[in-house]
Amino acid sequence: MGSCNKKIKIGVSSCLLGEKVRWNGDHKKDRYIRDVLGNYFEYVSICPEVDVGMGTPRETVALYGTLENQKIIGKKSQTDWTMKMKQYTNDRIFKLSKENLCGYIFKSKSPTCGIGKVPIYSEFGSNKIKHGHGMFARSFLKAFPMIPIEDEGRLHDPKIRENFIVRVFCSHRLQLLMKKSFSIGSLLKFHTRHKFLILSHNRKK
């Protein structure tokens, strides 16, 4: 546990906590995330689609373009939310930089929050698909490459779940070190203390 038994702060997609923010007005509550990990983590709840004003319930949206240059557009109305989402993402990530997050759990396959498996269509009406990150998740990963991230689907795998939890706690300890008593000596002590743990996650194949 963190210093003074405070919970460790991580980001999470709002729907995974049971908030009814999905396109159909429902949620995707994950009891393990909310009720078990919630004993150790303080959640910063985020839903980019609601935050930009899409509303609940709402029209579904999808990503169009390339892996590096995406637009987020309503599937039926063709409403283009790209500029609003980019502005929101920039503002939200700036605020998150002040939160000292030690991890993030994203909603899988979401056009804003999915990591790695989100369909990106080449153009509206096209069947040509590539897979990448959601628009918000992609920017988050670029801004915070060292923060441990996962999605709720992968956390169902016990090994992946354990790996994520360990990385979050290590991230928290490193943050405490950097804020309170940073020196070359303290950094060496941190590395010595976590040496075999670090090596276990960086083995050469």
C-alpha positions as CSV (number, residue, x, y, z in Angstrom):
1,M,0.0,0.0,0.0
2,G,1.1,3.6,-0.6
3,S,2.4,6.1,1.9
4,C,0.2,6.6,5.0
5,N,-2.1,3.9,3.7
6,K,-3.4,6.2,1.0
7,K,-4.9,4.6,-2.0
8,I,-2.9,4.7,-5.3
9,K,-4.5,7.0,-7.9
10,I,-5.2,5.5,-11.3
11,G,-7.4,6.4,-14.2
12,V,-10.3,4.3,-15.4
13,S,-13.1,4.3,-18.0
14,S,-16.2,5.4,-16.2
15,C,-18.4,2.6,-17.6
16,L,-16.2,0.0,-15.9
17,L,-17.2,1.5,-12.5
18,G,-20.9,1.1,-13.3
19,E,-21.6,4.6,-14.5
20,K,-24.3,4.6,-17.1
21,V,-22.4,6.4,-19.8
22,R,-22.5,3.9,-22.7
23,W,-24.0,4.8,-26.0
24,N,-27.1,2.8,-25.1
25,G,-27.5,4.4,-21.7
26,D,-26.1,1.3,-19.9
27,H,-22.8,0.5,-18.2
28,K,-20.0,-2.2,-18.4
29,K,-19.4,-2.6,-14.7
30,D,-16.5,-4.8,-13.9
31,R,-16.9,-6.0,-10.3
32,Y,-13.3,-7.0,-9.9
33,I,-12.1,-3.5,-10.9
34,R,-14.7,-1.7,-8.8
35,D,-15.0,-3.9,-5.7
36,V,-11.6,-5.6,-5.4
37,L,-9.0,-3.3,-7.0
38,G,-11.0,-0.4,-5.6
39,N,-9.8,-1.4,-2.1
40,Y,-6.3,-0.3,-3.2
41,F,-6.8,2.2,-6.0
42,E,-8.4,5.6,-6.0
43,Y,-10.1,6.0,-9.4
44,V,-10.1,9.0,-11.6
45,S,-13.2,8.3,-13.7
46,I,-13.2,9.4,-17.3
47,C,-15.6,9.1,-20.3
48,P,-14.4,11.2,-23.2
49,E,-17.6,10.7,-25.3
50,V,-19.9,12.1,-22.5
51,D,-17.4,14.8,-21.6
52,V,-17.4,16.3,-25.2
53,G,-21.2,16.4,-25.1
54,M,-22.3,13.4,-27.0
55,G,-24.9,12.6,-24.4
56,T,-26.4,9.3,-23.1
57,P,-27.9,7.4,-24.9
58,R,-26.3,8.5,-28.1
59,E,-25.5,7.6,-31.7
60,T,-22.5,5.2,-32.0
61,V,-19.3,6.7,-33.4
62,A,-16.3,5.1,-35.2
63,L,-12.8,6.1,-36.2
64,Y,-11.9,6.9,-39.8
65,G,-8.6,7.6,-41.5
66,T,-5.1,6.2,-40.7
67,L,-3.4,5.0,-37.5
68,E,-1.7,8.4,-37.1
69,N,-4.5,10.7,-38.4
70,Q,-8.0,9.7,-37.2
71,K,-11.4,11.3,-37.3
72,I,-14.3,10.3,-35.0
73,I,-17.6,10.4,-36.8
74,G,-21.2,9.4,-36.0
75,K,-22.1,6.2,-37.9
76,K,-25.5,7.4,-39.0
77,S,-25.5,11.2,-39.0
78,Q,-21.9,11.5,-40.0
79,T,-21.5,14.2,-37.3
80,D,-17.8,15.0,-37.1
81,W,-16.6,15.1,-33.4
82,T,-12.9,15.2,-34.3
83,M,-12.1,18.8,-33.3
84,K,-14.1,18.7,-30.1
85,M,-12.4,15.4,-29.1
86,K,-8.9,16.7,-29.9
87,Q,-9.5,19.8,-27.8
88,Y,-11.0,17.8,-25.0
89,T,-8.1,15.3,-25.1
90,N,-5.5,18.0,-25.0
91,D,-7.2,19.7,-22.0
92,R,-7.9,16.5,-20.1
93,I,-4.3,15.2,-20.5
94,F,-2.9,18.5,-19.3
95,K,-5.1,18.2,-16.1
96,L,-4.2,14.5,-15.7
97,S,-0.5,15.5,-15.7
98,K,-1.2,17.1,-12.3
99,E,-3.0,14.0,-10.9
100,N,0.1,11.9,-10.5
101,L,-1.6,8.8,-11.9
102,C,0.2,5.5,-11.4
103,G,-1.9,3.5,-13.9
104,Y,-4.9,3.5,-16.2
105,I,-7.6,0.9,-17.0
106,F,-9.2,1.5,-20.4
107,K,-12.4,0.1,-21.9
108,S,-11.5,-2.4,-24.6
109,K,-12.5,-1.7,-28.2
110,S,-13.9,1.8,-27.5
111,P,-13.3,4.3,-30.3
112,T,-12.0,6.7,-27.7
113,C,-10.5,4.5,-24.9
114,G,-9.6,1.2,-26.6
115,I,-6.0,0.1,-26.8
116,G,-4.7,-1.9,-29.7
117,K,-7.8,-3.5,-31.1
118,V,-10.0,-0.6,-32.2
119,P,-11.2,-0.7,-35.8
120,I,-10.2,2.3,-37.9
121,Y,-11.9,2.5,-41.3
122,S,-10.0,4.0,-44.3
123,E,-13.0,6.2,-45.1
124,F,-16.7,6.6,-44.4
125,G,-18.6,3.6,-45.9
126,S,-15.5,1.6,-46.5
127,N,-14.9,-2.0,-45.4
128,K,-11.1,-1.5,-45.3
129,I,-10.1,-1.8,-41.6
130,K,-6.9,-1.4,-39.6
131,H,-6.7,-1.8,-35.9
132,G,-5.2,0.7,-33.4
133,H,-5.8,2.7,-30.3
134,G,-8.9,4.8,-29.5
135,M,-8.4,8.6,-30.0
136,F,-8.1,9.5,-26.3
137,A,-6.1,6.4,-25.4
138,R,-3.6,7.1,-28.2
139,S,-2.9,10.6,-27.0
140,F,-2.7,9.4,-23.4
141,L,0.0,6.8,-24.3
142,K,2.0,9.4,-26.1
143,A,1.8,11.8,-23.2
144,F,2.5,9.2,-20.5
145,P,4.5,6.4,-22.0
146,M,5.8,5.2,-18.6
147,I,2.4,4.8,-16.9
148,P,1.2,1.2,-16.7
149,I,-2.0,0.7,-18.8
150,E,-4.3,-2.2,-19.5
151,D,-7.9,-2.8,-20.6
152,E,-10.6,-4.7,-18.6
153,G,-10.6,-7.6,-21.0
154,R,-6.9,-8.4,-20.6
155,L,-7.2,-8.1,-16.8
156,H,-9.3,-11.2,-16.8
157,D,-6.0,-13.1,-17.4
158,P,-4.5,-13.7,-13.9
159,K,-0.9,-13.3,-15.1
160,I,-1.6,-10.0,-16.9
161,R,-3.6,-8.8,-14.0
162,E,-0.8,-9.6,-11.5
163,N,1.8,-7.9,-13.9
164,F,-0.3,-4.8,-14.1
165,I,-0.9,-4.5,-10.3
166,V,2.9,-5.0,-9.6
167,R,3.7,-2.3,-12.2
168,V,1.2,0.1,-10.6
169,F,2.7,-0.3,-7.2
170,C,6.2,0.1,-8.5
171,S,5.2,3.2,-10.3
172,H,3.7,4.6,-7.1
173,R,6.9,3.9,-5.1
174,L,9.0,5.6,-7.8
175,Q,6.7,8.6,-7.7
176,L,7.1,8.9,-4.0
177,L,10.9,8.6,-4.3
178,M,11.0,11.4,-7.0
179,K,8.8,13.7,-4.9
180,K,10.2,13.2,-1.4
181,S,13.9,12.2,-1.3
182,F,15.3,11.9,-4.7
183,S,19.1,11.5,-5.0
184,I,21.4,9.3,-7.0
185,G,21.8,7.2,-3.8
186,S,18.0,6.8,-3.3
187,L,17.6,5.9,-7.0
188,L,20.3,3.2,-6.7
189,K,18.5,1.8,-3.6
190,F,15.2,1.7,-5.5
191,H,16.9,-0.1,-8.4
192,T,18.6,-2.6,-6.0
193,R,15.3,-3.2,-4.2
194,H,13.5,-3.9,-7.4
195,K,16.3,-5.3,-9.5
196,F,14.9,-8.8,-10.0
197,L,11.4,-7.6,-10.5
198,I,12.6,-5.3,-13.2
199,L,14.6,-8.0,-14.8
200,S,11.6,-10.4,-14.8
201,H,9.8,-7.9,-17.0
202,N,12.7,-7.2,-19.4
203,R,14.2,-10.6,-20.3
204,K,15.8,-10.8,-23.7
205,K,13.9,-13.3,-25.9
